[in-house]
């Protein structure tokens, strides 16, 4: 399993200028190679588009290629070739099943004239002397970056990437660790994602008390960011001002930090209970087709649930927990306590009716008058939709009063730059 350690390189770092120049050169090489491929495609068609090997021989003597370390330039060309391979594969799939796409795949284009591009340093472009000393020395960069990863036989080094962001760079150190054996038992948990309740966690473990992870801090961060962003852009004709970049970076870091704290808490909780499988509810294109009002739409769309799912997936794998993505249509309408049948999206029977109803955003009432948290009901339904036999006869009389967990105090304060 591959993991990534990230380190932020700010503009006051001693090698920031050198990295910025290299990233700009990588952009020039990317655009030059893309031009060659595009012209070949327009003139000769798909069958004659140059692959990586041909592209390398065309570019190896150019100024753009020689402005970077050879290994780094090769990686840029490989990324160009991969983009075109992915484009042709997407077009082929689109002609067969266009409903899988939101639109026709577009030709790979050029990066902005003043843009930057990522730098990839393979193992061959990294000094071997520093790898065992918790240091990373990248080719032609006059600095040794610290790392918390002890690289060697246990943690095998793969590569490093320097990725341009709004007003900084991120060094991503990719390394490989041994796979943890997957747990093998019938203990299952499920998560329903939301806004006010970031995660509603349930399980078929006897006596498990459902958990609600507070999502209001994230909602507050985004609302504060939206209001300040509007004020900054209204007073400044430059929509990408340095002040706005600093403010956006601060917001992004705080959001990611909050997601890390909460995802770590959840995985540790499930690991202590011996959970072997974690079911996550997610619908394809759920944020493209969302229609819960303008304000609620904005709140839901701005929370990076996909990023949270990635965190839960790799942290779960490190504890031997298998993560399963489950389509969650009708899970908020059906009644878990009444053992309602839960249809799949697009195959709902004409006469299907749930035996309860959601009377408000947070409250679900069954047909026999039992009221409990609507998100907990949805989470239980996600679990049984993935594993219909997860609960035995009579086991659905579960604890429906959740406990709320608030980890807001662990996240740093959002700083407003001036």
Buried (B, 14 or more C-beta within 10 A) or exposed (E): EEBBBEBEBEEEBEBBEBBBEBBBBBBBBBBBBBEBBBEBBEEEEEEEBBEBEBBBEBBEEBEBBBBBBEBBBBBBBBBBBEBBEEBEEBBEEBEEEEEEEEEEBEEBEEBEEEBBBBBBBBEEBBBEEBBEEBBBBBBEBEBBBEBEBEBEEEBBBBBBBBBBBEBBBBBBBBBBBEEEEEBEEEBBBBBBBBBBBBBBBBBBBEEBBBBBBBBBBBBEBBBEBBEBBEEBBEEEEEEEBEBBBBBBBBBBBBBBEBBBBBBBBBBEBBBEEEBBBBBBBBBEEBEEEBEEEEEEEBBBBBBBBEBBBBBBBBBBBBBBBBBBBBBBBBBBBBBBBBEBEBBEEEEEEEEBEBBBBBEEEBBBBBEEEEEBBBBBBBBBBBBBBBBEEBBEEEEBEBBBEBEEBEBEEBBEEBEBBE
